[in-house]
Amino acid sequence: MFIISRFKSRFLRKMSCFSQVINPITGENTWQEREDDYDYHQEVANAGFGDMLHDWERNQKYFAALRKTIGEMRSAGREVHVLDIGTGTGILSMMALEAGADTVTACEAFLPMANCAAKILEANGAGDKVRLIRKRSTEILIGEDMPRKANLLVAELLDTELIGEGAISIYNHAHDELLTEDALCIPARARCYAQVAQTPLAAQWNSLKTLPNLDGEALLRPPEQLKACQGEAALHDVQLSQLPPSSFRPLTDPVEIFQFDFQRKAPREKQREQLLRLQSKQPGAAEVVFYWWDIHLDDGGDILLSCAPYWAHPDIKELASKGKDLPLANVVPWRDHWMQAIYYIPKPLQLLEAGQAFHLSCHHDEYSLWFDARAEKPAKAVRRHTCSCDLHMTYSRSRIGQMNQSPRNKRYLRYLEESLEAGQSRVLVLGNGCLLGLASSALGAASVKLHEPHRFSRRLLESIVKHNELKNVQFVDKLEEVEASQLASLTHIFAEPYFLNAILPWDNFYFGSLLLKIKDKLSSGVKISPCSARIYALPVEFLDLHKIRAPIGSCEGFDLRLFDEMVERSAEQAVSLVEAQPLWEYPCRALAPPQQVLSVDFSKFSEEMHLKGSIELKHPGSCNGVALWVDWQLTDDGSPRSIVSSGPSEPVTPGEFVQWDMFVRQGVHFPRTTKEAISSLDWSTDFRPLLGELNFSFKPKKP
């Protein structure tokens, strides 16, 4: 971000600044006027506190653990002095007071949140009962910030990986400097679990496969450097319960791999390894490790919170009996702040029969974990692996999966095979990492120019060109470098489209902006694919995703409306009306058929459009979201085979759960929550392509 000016006037109470941002549709640097506190609002709105406060199981079990622990300490004749690290809204501090603590000290380093906590504590009658320190816990000094050491620590310092937010060092410092020798901790302990599995679906997110033609014959093969690459060790955090059961085969039962004792005085190790000898339950390839953890919140281990997927959850029978109206995958308590993770094994291990023994090597450092599976016991510690092939450092997991997605690829290849003339067609490919465009060379195009300005993406494609001995491919850094005569000779312009700067599906309309740069130099007969794009809107009822933007109101009897107001103000300043989400992870029911809200003809891309309409809801339910996506029309023949969609993977039926494309993120608009029933949604779309502006609005209408 580059700030070029600041100004103040009698009409503005706040400072403003101009910030330089890249418009994804035009690809141009633009200047946007923003309030001086824009970054603050963005951080508040996206901090994730609301998601945690909607986690009823977390809240109830933390409260139960505080009541139990403080009650037992009281019964033993002990005073209770609580330290709450990372207090957020102050909810755990207020719970500790309610449970009978003598004193409570809370610390919060994120100043906007600390200031909000002070107001919330005051509103709940705890303003003079909780000592609030606006510092990191590692900066607190006994005798200066705290009058005495605490003998009960309550904290929520965990993430999907358990230790990714620095829990190890924070607990070690607290025990060294801030806690008594006999201090108790909530949570008291954590256990980490791993389950080895084969999953062709997830494997698509990790490595580039051979691209076959429509007859199944190899068209483009990945070079040796891709085959030899061990990938990235970083976790792939997902809602594991939403993986289709048919998409994976568990090769082992879940096994405990690490314990973390948050309560012991001895320091928690910052680096450990665990080598487990396991036996496969069935033959298969050990491709991934599914990972999750659970915590015992109390010292006695009576209050357990598990983040396991539904098939491994310890309370699945009880939860299933209570949630009979829900899919089995959704009966476990939902949370988006603690999910599960997939770790990819560097070189998949083939297990040829049930009962075959192998070694699972598990490692963690201060902030992360990594795994390996080997037939023989490794002679030395397994080092954390990193990408050596450009693929993993350049593209997201979903993009890698998209590049491997067979049904999608077949539609593009069908177009190319039917449209190209061997030895005659001259193709310009627009987009980043467009393997399908590169395939036109293997299909016999006379020449292929790839517009690929991204260095790592280009280097990857160059290695594929070399490995597959493609002789007629030329890379183009800037379209301005292509001579007018070469542009005039083009027979085809092709894109998927995909661009690295794109976040929302329609950000890939940058394809249209690139076309405008060369439009006047093209021949009248050039074939452009995709020729058009259509955006659809679908009113839905999410089971859970809407909670990330829903107000809290009260939590365990404590008034958190001040927090809601703070987040709402910040969201209005810094959150887009439509945000990107991988909707396959977040089940929702359709409340109406999809409706087209914009159609763009790329041969007339510069035309502005201002559209309005209404979507009548066909199924009863709470409309807590509107899903949006793009359908790309490869040709104008009207055939369904010529459509590549970034939305539902199956036809939508009102009242039924929507099946979403698993290799792309869709757009989501969260309407303001209302308790009143609505019968329809009025919508409007404003598209100004030359400015790179595409805005939607949705207004609910009562019956």
C-alpha positions in Angstrom: 0.0 0.0 0.0 1.3 3.4 -1.0 -0.1 6.5 0.6 0.3 9.7 -1.5 -1.7 12.2 0.4 -3.6 12.9 3.6 -6.1 15.6 4.1 -8.5 17.0 6.7 -11.3 19.4 6.2 -14.1 20.9 8.2 -16.4 18.4 6.5 -14.4 15.4 7.5 -13.9 14.4 11.1 -11.4 11.6 10.3 -8.2 11.6 8.4 -8.3 10.1 4.9 -5.7 8.7 2.6 -5.4 7.4 -0.9 -4.2 3.8 -1.2 -2.8 2.1 -4.3 -4.5 -1.3 -5.1 -4.5 -3.5 -8.1 -8.0 -3.8 -9.6 -8.3 -7.5 -10.5 -10.7 -6.9 -13.5 -8.7 -4.2 -15.2 -5.2 -5.3 -13.9 -4.4 -1.6 -13.4 -3.1 0.1 -10.2 -5.8 2.4 -8.9 -6.1 4.8 -6.1 -8.8 4.4 -3.5 -9.8 6.9 -0.9 -10.0 5.2 2.5 -10.3 6.4 6.0 -7.1 6.4 8.0 -8.4 3.6 10.2 -9.3 1.3 7.3 -6.7 -1.3 8.4 -8.1 -1.3 11.9 -11.6 -1.9 10.6 -10.4 -4.7 8.4 -8.6 -6.4 11.2 -11.6 -6.1 13.6 -14.1 -7.4 11.0 -12.0 -10.4 10.1 -10.5 -11.3 13.5 -12.8 -14.3 13.9 -13.9 -13.6 17.4 -17.5 -13.9 16.4 -17.0 -17.4 15.0 -15.6 -18.5 18.4 -18.5 -16.9 20.3 -21.0 -18.8 18.2 -19.3 -22.1 19.2 -21.8 -23.1 21.8 -19.8 -26.3 22.8 -16.6 -24.3 23.4 -18.4 -21.7 25.5 -20.3 -24.2 27.6 -17.4 -26.4 28.3 -15.0 -23.5 29.1 -17.7 -22.3 31.6 -18.2 -25.7 33.0 -14.4 -26.2 33.5 -14.1 -22.8 35.2 -17.0 -23.7 37.6 -15.6 -27.1 38.3 -11.9 -26.0 38.8 -12.7 -22.9 40.9 -15.2 -24.9 43.0 -12.6 -27.6 43.7 -9.9 -24.9 44.6 -12.4 -23.2 46.9 -13.3 -26.6 48.6 -9.6 -27.1 49.2 -9.4 -23.8 51.0 -7.4 -22.0 48.2 -7.9 -18.5 47.0 -8.4 -18.3 43.2 -6.5 -15.7 41.2 -7.2 -16.0 37.5 -5.1 -14.9 34.5 -7.0 -14.8 31.2 -4.5 -14.6 28.3 -5.9 -13.2 25.1 -9.2 -12.2 26.6 -10.9 -11.0 23.4 -14.3 -9.8 24.4 -13.6 -10.6 28.1 -16.0 -13.6 28.0 -13.7 -16.0 29.9 -12.9 -13.4 32.5 -16.6 -12.8 33.2 -17.1 -16.6 33.4 -14.3 -16.8 36.0 -15.9 -14.1 38.1 -19.3 -15.8 37.9 -17.7 -19.0 38.9 -16.3 -17.4 42.1 -12.7 -16.3 41.4 -11.2 -13.9 44.0 -9.4 -11.8 41.4 -9.2 -11.9 37.6 -6.5 -10.3 35.4 -7.1 -10.3 31.6 -4.6 -9.3 28.9 -5.3 -8.5 25.3 -2.6 -7.1 22.9 -5.0 -6.3 20.0 -5.9 -2.8 21.2 -9.2 -2.4 19.4 -10.4 -5.6 21.0 -8.9 -4.6 24.4 -10.9 -1.3 24.3 -14.0 -3.2 23.3 -13.5 -5.7 26.2 -13.2 -2.8 28.7 -16.7 -1.5 27.6 -18.2 -5.0 27.6 -16.8 -5.7 31.1 -18.3 -2.4 32.3 -21.7 -3.1 30.6 -21.8 -6.5 32.4 -20.9 -5.0 35.8 -17.4 -6.4 35.8 -15.5 -3.2 34.9 -14.0 -2.7 38.4 -13.6 -6.4 39.0 -11.3 -7.4 36.1 -7.8 -5.9 35.8 -7.4 -5.4 32.0 -3.8 -5.2 30.7 -3.4 -4.0 27.1 -0.2 -6.0 26.5 1.0 -9.3 25.3 1.3 -11.8 28.1 5.0 -12.1 27.5 5.4 -8.3 28.3 3.6 -8.5 31.7 5.6 -7.8 34.8 4.6 -9.1 38.2 4.5 -6.2 40.7 3.9 -3.7 37.9 1.1 -5.1 35.8 -0.1 -7.8 38.2 0.1 -7.6 42.0 0.7 -11.3 42.3 1.2 -14.5 40.3 -2.0 -16.3 39.2 -2.8 -19.8 40.3 -5.4 -20.5 37.5 -4.7 -19.7 33.9 -7.6 -19.8 31.4 -6.7 -19.2 27.7 -7.8 -19.9 24.2 -4.5 -19.8 22.3 -5.1 -22.7 19.9 -5.7 -23.0 16.1 -6.4 -25.8 13.7 -2.8 -26.9 14.0 -3.0 -26.5 17.9 0.3 -24.7 18.2 0.3 -22.4 15.2 -0.5 -19.3 17.3 2.6 -19.7 19.5 0.9 -21.6 22.3 4.1 -23.4 23.3 6.2 -20.3 24.0 3.2 -18.5 25.6 2.6 -21.3 28.1 6.3 -21.7 28.8 6.6 -18.0 29.6 3.5 -18.0 31.7 4.7 -20.8 33.9 8.1 -19.2 34.2 7.0 -15.7 35.0 3.2 -15.3 35.7 2.0 -18.5 37.5 2.5 -20.1 40.9 4.1 -23.5 41.3 0.8 -25.2 41.9 -1.1 -23.3 39.2 -3.9 -25.1 37.2 -4.7 -24.4 33.5 -7.8 -24.5 31.4 -7.4 -26.3 29.1 -5.2 -28.7 31.0 -4.0 -30.9 28.2 -4.3 -31.6 24.5 -3.9 -34.7 22.4 -3.2 -34.7 18.7 -4.4 -37.4 16.3 -3.4 -38.7 12.9 -5.2 -41.0 10.5 -3.4 -42.2 7.3 -5.7 -42.4 4.2 -5.7 -42.8 0.5 -7.8 -40.1 -1.3 -7.6 -39.4 -5.0 -9.6 -36.3 -4.5 -7.2 -34.7 -2.0 -4.2 -35.9 -4.1 -5.5 -33.7 -6.9 -4.9 -30.7 -4.6 -1.2 -31.6 -4.2 0.4 -32.7 -7.4 0.1 -32.2 -11.2 -1.2 -35.2 -13.0 -0.8 -36.2 -16.7 -3.3 -34.3 -18.9 -5.0 -36.9 -21.2 -6.8 -36.2 -24.4 -10.5 -37.3 -24.9 -9.4 -40.8 -25.7 -7.4 -41.1 -22.5 -4.0 -40.9 -24.2 -1.3 -38.7 -22.5 -1.3 -35.2 -24.0 0.9 -33.4 -21.5 3.1 -35.2 -19.0 4.5 -33.5 -15.9 8.3 -33.1 -16.0 10.6 -35.1 -13.6 11.1 -32.1 -11.3 7.3 -32.1 -10.5 7.4 -35.9 -9.9 10.4 -35.6 -7.7 9.0 -32.6 -5.7 8.0 -33.5 -2.1 5.5 -30.6 -2.0 4.8 -28.2 0.8 4.6 -29.4 4.4 2.1 -26.7 5.4 -1.3 -27.9 6.5 -4.3 -27.8 4.3 -7.1 -26.8 6.6 -10.5 -28.1 5.7 -13.8 -29.2 7.1 -12.9 -32.9 6.9 -16.5 -34.0 7.7 -17.6 -32.5 4.4 -15.3 -34.8 2.3 -17.6 -37.2 0.5 -17.2 -40.7 2.1 -16.5 -42.2 -1.3 -13.5 -39.9 -1.8 -11.2 -41.5 0.7 -10.2 -44.8 2.1 -8.9 -44.8 5.7 -5.8 -47.1 5.9 -5.4 -46.9 9.7 -7.6 -46.0 12.6 -6.9 -42.6 14.2 -3.8 -42.8 16.5 -2.6 -40.4 19.1 0.7 -38.8 18.1 1.4 -36.1 20.6 0.3 -34.9 24.0 0.7 -31.3 25.2 0.5 -30.8 29.0 -0.3 -27.1 29.4 -0.4 -27.5 33.2 3.1 -28.9 34.0 5.8 -26.5 35.3 8.5 -28.1 33.1 8.8 -26.4 29.7 6.9 -27.8 26.8 9.4 -29.0 24.1 9.5 -26.8 21.0 10.5 -29.7 18.8 9.7 -33.4 19.0 9.4 -36.4 16.8 7.3 -39.5 17.2 7.8 -42.7 15.2 4.9 -45.0 15.1 4.8 -48.5 13.7 1.4 -49.0 12.2 -0.5 -51.7 10.2 -2.7 -51.0 7.3 -6.4 -51.9 7.6 -6.7 -52.4 3.8 -4.4 -52.1 0.8 -3.9 -48.6 -0.7 -1.5 -45.7 -1.1 -0.6 -43.8 2.0 -1.1 -40.4 0.5 -2.3 -38.1 3.3 -2.6 -37.7 7.0 -5.9 -36.5 8.4 -5.2 -34.5 11.6 -7.2 -33.1 14.5 -6.9 -32.6 18.2 -8.9 -32.7 21.4 -8.5 -30.9 24.8 -9.3 -31.9 28.4 -10.4 -28.6 29.8 -10.2 -29.7 33.5 -7.4 -31.3 35.5 -9.5 -34.5 36.1 -10.1 -35.0 32.4 -13.9 -35.0 32.8 -14.7 -32.2 30.3 -13.5 -33.1 26.8 -13.8 -31.0 23.6 -13.0 -32.9 20.4 -12.3 -31.4 17.0 -12.6 -34.8 15.3 -14.5 -35.3 12.1 -17.8 -37.0 12.5 -16.5 -40.5 11.8 -14.0 -40.3 14.6 -15.9 -38.1 17.1 -16.2 -39.7 20.6 -19.8 -38.5 21.0 -21.1 -39.3 17.5 -23.9 -41.6 18.7 -25.3 -39.1 21.1 -24.9 -36.2 18.7 -26.6 -38.2 15.9 -29.6 -39.0 18.1 -30.0 -35.3 18.8 -29.5 -34.1 15.3 -31.8 -36.5 13.4 -32.8 -33.7 10.9 -29.2 -33.0 9.9 -26.9 -34.9 7.6 -24.6 -37.2 9.7 -21.6 -35.0 8.7 -23.2 -32.0 10.4 -24.3 -33.3 13.7 -20.9 -32.6 15.3 -20.6 -29.1 16.7 -19.6 -26.7 13.9 -16.6 -24.4 14.2 -14.5 -22.6 11.6 -11.7 -21.4 14.0 -10.7 -25.0 14.8 -11.1 -27.2 11.8 -9.2 -30.3 10.8 -6.2 -30.5 8.5 -4.8 -32.6 5.6 -1.0 -33.1 5.5 0.4 -34.5 2.3 3.0 -37.3 2.6 6.0 -36.4 0.5 6.1 -39.6 -1.5 3.0 -41.8 -1.2 3.7 -45.2 0.1 2.1 -48.2 -1.6 0.6 -50.7 1.0 -0.2 -53.8 -1.0 -2.2 -55.8 1.5 -4.1 -55.5 4.7 -1.9 -55.9 7.8 1.2 -54.5 6.1 3.4 -52.7 8.6 4.9 -49.3 7.9 6.3 -46.4 9.9 4.5 -43.0 10.3 7.0 -40.3 11.2 5.4 -37.4 13.1 7.2 -34.1 13.8 6.4 -30.7 15.3 8.4 -27.5 15.9 7.3 -24.5 17.7 4.5 -23.6 15.3 3.8 -26.4 12.9 3.7 -30.2 12.2 4.8 -32.4 9.3 4.6 -36.1 8.5 6.1 -38.9 6.4 5.3 -42.6 5.8 8.0 -45.1 5.0 8.2 -48.9 4.7 11.4 -49.0 6.8 12.2 -47.2 9.9 14.0 -44.0 9.0 17.7 -43.9 10.1 17.5 -40.2 11.1 14.9 -37.5 11.7 12.8 -36.5 8.7 13.4 -32.9 7.8 10.4 -30.6 7.0 9.9 -30.7 3.2 9.5 -27.8 0.9 8.5 -27.2 -2.8 11.3 -27.5 -5.3 9.1 -27.4 -8.5 7.4 -24.0 -8.5 3.9 -25.6 -8.5 3.1 -25.4 -4.8 4.7 -22.0 -4.2 2.8 -20.5 -7.1 -0.7 -21.9 -7.0 -3.3 -22.5 -4.3 -4.4 -26.0 -3.4 -7.8 -25.4 -5.1 -6.0 -24.2 -8.3 -3.8 -27.3 -8.4 -6.9 -29.4 -8.0 -8.7 -27.4 -10.8 -5.8 -28.1 -13.2 -6.3 -31.8 -12.5 -10.2 -31.8 -12.7 -11.1 -34.3 -15.4 -14.7 -33.3 -16.2 -13.8 -29.7 -16.5 -10.7 -30.3 -18.6 -12.6 -32.5 -21.0 -15.0 -29.7 -21.9 -12.1 -27.4 -22.8 -10.3 -30.2 -24.7 -13.5 -31.0 -26.6 -13.7 -27.4 -27.7 -10.0 -27.3 -28.7 -10.1 -30.7 -30.6 -13.2 -29.6 -32.5 -12.1 -26.1 -33.2 -8.4 -26.4 -34.0 -7.0 -27.3 -37.5 -3.8 -29.2 -37.3 -0.9 -27.2 -38.8 -3.2 -24.2 -39.5 -4.4 -22.7 -36.2 -2.5 -19.9 -34.5 -3.5 -19.5 -30.9 -3.0 -16.8 -28.2 -3.5 -18.1 -24.7 -4.4 -15.6 -21.9 -4.1 -16.5 -18.2 -1.8 -17.8 -15.6 -0.7 -21.5 -15.7 -3.1 -22.3 -18.5 -2.1 -26.0 -19.2 -5.2 -26.4 -21.4 -4.0 -23.6 -23.6 -0.6 -25.2 -23.8 -2.4 -28.4 -24.8 -3.4 -26.7 -28.1 0.2 -27.2 -29.1 0.1 -30.9 -28.5 -3.2 -31.0 -30.5 -1.4 -29.7 -33.5 -1.8 -25.9 -33.6 0.7 -24.3 -35.9 1.8 -21.8 -33.2 0.9 -21.0 -29.6 1.7 -17.8 -27.8 1.2 -17.9 -24.0 0.7 -14.6 -22.3 2.4 -15.5 -19.0 4.0 -12.5 -17.1 4.2 -14.3 -13.7 7.8 -15.5 -13.3 7.3 -18.7 -11.3 4.2 -19.7 -13.3 6.1 -19.1 -16.5 9.1 -21.1 -15.3 6.8 -24.1 -14.5 5.1 -24.0 -17.9 8.5 -23.7 -19.7 9.6 -26.9 -17.9 6.4 -28.6 -19.2 7.0 -27.3 -22.7 10.6 -28.7 -22.7 9.7 -32.0 -21.2 6.9 -32.6 -23.7 9.1 -31.4 -26.6 6.7 -28.8 -27.8 8.4 -26.8 -30.6 5.9 -24.2 -31.5 5.3 -22.4 -28.2 6.3 -18.8 -27.5 6.0 -17.0 -24.2 4.8 -13.4 -24.1 5.5 -11.1 -21.1 3.4 -8.2 -22.3 0.7 -8.1 -25.0 2.2 -4.9 -26.3 5.2 -7.0 -27.4 3.1 -8.9 -29.9 3.4 -7.3 -33.4 0.2 -6.2 -35.1 0.8 -8.6 -38.0 1.0 -11.5 -35.6 -2.2 -10.4 -33.8 -4.0 -10.1 -37.2 -2.9 -13.7 -38.1 -4.4 -15.3 -35.0 -7.2 -17.8 -35.5 -8.0 -18.5 -31.8 -7.8 -16.7 -28.5 -8.2 -19.0 -25.6 -8.5 -18.8 -21.8 -9.9 -20.9 -19.0 -9.8 -18.0 -17.6 -7.6 -18.1 -14.5 -5.5 -15.3 -13.1 -3.4 -15.3 -9.9 -4.8 -12.0 -8.7 -8.4 -13.3 -8.8 -10.2 -14.0 -5.6 -13.8 -13.9 -6.6 -14.9 -15.9 -9.7 -15.6 -12.7 -11.8 -12.2 -11.3 -11.0 -11.2 -13.5 -14.0 -13.0 -11.0 -16.2 -9.5 -9.6 -16.6 -9.7 -11.8 -19.7 -12.0 -9.2 -21.2 -9.7 -6.3 -20.2 -6.8 -8.0 -22.0 -9.0 -8.5 -25.1 -9.8 -4.8 -25.2 -6.1 -4.1 -25.5 -5.8 -6.0 -28.8 -9.4 -6.0 -30.1 -8.8 -3.6 -32.9 -5.8 -5.5 -34.2 -7.6 -8.9 -34.5 -9.1 -10.3 -37.6 -12.9 -10.4 -37.9 -12.8 -14.2 -38.0 -10.8 -14.9 -34.9 -12.5 -17.4 -32.5 -12.6 -16.2 -28.9 -13.2 -18.8 -26.1 -14.8 -18.3 -23.7 -17.1 -16.1 -25.8 -19.3 -15.0 -22.8 -19.8 -15.4 -19.1 -22.9 -15.4 -17.0 -23.2 -14.7 -13.3 -25.9 -16.5 -11.3 -27.3 -15.8 -7.8 -28.9 -18.4 -5.6 -30.7 -17.6 -2.3 -29.6 -20.3 0.3 -30.0 -21.3 3.9 -26.6 -22.2 5.4 -26.5 -24.6 8.2 -23.6 -22.7 9.8 -21.5 -20.5 7.5 -23.7 -17.4 8.1 -22.4 -17.4 11.8 -19.2 -15.8 10.7 -21.1 -12.6 10.0 -24.0 -13.0 12.4 -24.4 -10.9 15.6 -23.8 -12.6 19.0 -26.3 -10.8 21.2 -25.6 -12.7 24.4 -23.3 -15.6 25.2 -23.7 -17.8 28.2 -25.8 -15.0 29.8 -23.3 -12.2 29.1 -24.3 -9.2 27.0 -22.0 -8.9 24.0 -24.0 -6.4 22.0 -21.2 -3.8 22.2 -19.0 -6.3 20.4 -21.7 -6.8 17.7 -21.8 -3.0 17.2 -18.0 -2.7 16.9 -17.8 -5.5 14.3 -20.8 -4.2 12.3 -19.2 -0.7 12.1 -15.9 -2.2 10.9 -17.6 -4.6 8.5 -19.4 -1.6 6.9 -16.0 0.1 6.4 -13.8 -2.8 5.3 -15.7 -6.0 4.3 -16.9 -6.5 0.7 -20.6 -7.1 0.2 -19.6 -10.4 -1.5 -16.8 -12.5 -0.1 -15.1 -15.7 -1.5 -15.8 -19.0 0.3 -15.3 -22.7 -0.7 -18.9 -23.6 -0.4 -18.4 -27.4 -0.6 -17.2 -27.1 3.0 -20.4 -25.3 4.2 -23.7 -27.1 3.5 -26.6 -25.1 2.4 -30.1 -25.7 1.0 -31.4 -23.9 -2.1 -34.4 -21.7 -1.5 -35.1 -21.0 -5.2 -33.8 -21.9 -8.6 -30.6 -20.0 -9.6 -31.2 -16.7 -11.5 -28.9 -15.0 -14.0 -27.9 -11.5 -12.7 -25.4 -10.6 -15.4 -24.3 -11.8 -18.9 -21.1 -10.6 -20.4 -20.2 -10.9 -24.1 -16.4 -10.7 -24.4 -16.6 -9.3 -27.9 -18.4 -6.3 -26.4 -16.7 -6.3 -23.1 -16.6 -2.5 -22.7 -20.4 -2.1 -22.5 -21.7 -1.0 -19.1 -24.7 -2.7 -17.7 -27.2 -1.8 -15.0 -29.7 -4.6 -14.3 -32.5 -5.3 -11.8 -34.7 -8.2 -10.9 -36.3 -10.3 -8.2 -35.9 -13.8 -7.1 -39.0 -15.5 -5.7 -38.2 -17.9 -2.9 -39.7 -21.3 -3.7 -38.9 -23.2 -0.4 -39.5 -22.1 3.2 -36.4 -21.3 5.2 -34.2 -18.6 6.5 -32.4 -16.8 3.7 -29.1 -16.2 5.4 -26.9 -16.1 2.3 -26.8 -15.6 -1.4 -24.3 -17.7 -3.4 -22.9 -16.3 -6.7 -20.8 -17.9 -9.4 -19.7 -17.6 -13.0 -20.6 -20.0 -15.9 -18.1 -19.7 -18.7 -19.6 -20.2 -22.2 -16.9 -21.7 -24.4 -18.9 -21.3 -27.6 -22.3 -19.8 -28.6 -23.8 -23.1 -29.7 -26.1 -23.2 -26.6 -24.9 -26.7 -25.8 -24.6 -27.6 -22.0 -21.3 -29.3 -23.0 -19.9 -25.9 -23.8 -20.5 -24.5 -20.3 -17.8 -24.6 -17.6 -19.3 -23.7 -14.3 -17.7 -22.4 -11.0 -20.9 -23.1 -9.1 -23.0 -26.2 -8.4 -21.7 -29.5 -9.8 -25.2 -30.9 -9.9 -28.6 -29.4 -10.9 -30.1 -27.3 -8.1 -33.4 -28.3 -6.6 -35.1 -25.9 -4.1 -35.2 -27.4 -0.7 -32.3 -29.7 -1.3 -28.6 -29.4 -0.4 -26.5 -27.9 -3.1 -23.5 -29.8 -4.4 -20.7 -27.4 -5.1 -17.6 -27.5 -7.3 -14.8 -28.5 -4.9 -11.9 -26.8 -6.8 -12.9 -23.1 -6.8 -14.3 -20.6 -4.3 -17.7 -19.1 -4.9 -19.0 -15.6 -3.9 -21.3 -15.2 -0.9 -23.4 -12.3 0.2 -24.7 -12.4 3.8 -27.9 -10.4 4.1 -28.6 -8.5 7.3 -30.2 -10.9 9.7 -34.0 -10.5 10.2 -36.5 -12.5 12.2 -39.3 -11.7 9.7 -40.1 -14.1 6.9 -39.3 -13.0 3.4 -40.9 -14.0 0.1 -38.3 -12.7 -2.4 -35.1 -10.9 -3.0 -34.8 -7.8 -5.1 -31.4 -7.6 -6.7 -29.4 -5.1 -8.8 -26.2 -5.4 -10.7 -24.0 -2.6 -11.8 -21.1 -3.4 -14.1 -18.6 -0.8 -15.3 -15.9 -2.9 -17.0 -13.6 0.0 -18.0 -13.4 1.0 -14.3 -13.3 -2.6 -13.1 -16.4 -2.2 -11.0 -18.9 -5.0 -10.5 -21.4 -4.4 -7.6 -24.4 -6.4 -6.4 -27.1 -5.5 -4.0 -29.8 -7.7 -2.5 -32.9 -6.5 -0.6 -35.3 -8.9 1.1 -39.0 -8.4 0.5 -41.7 -9.4 3.0 -44.7 -11.4 1.9 
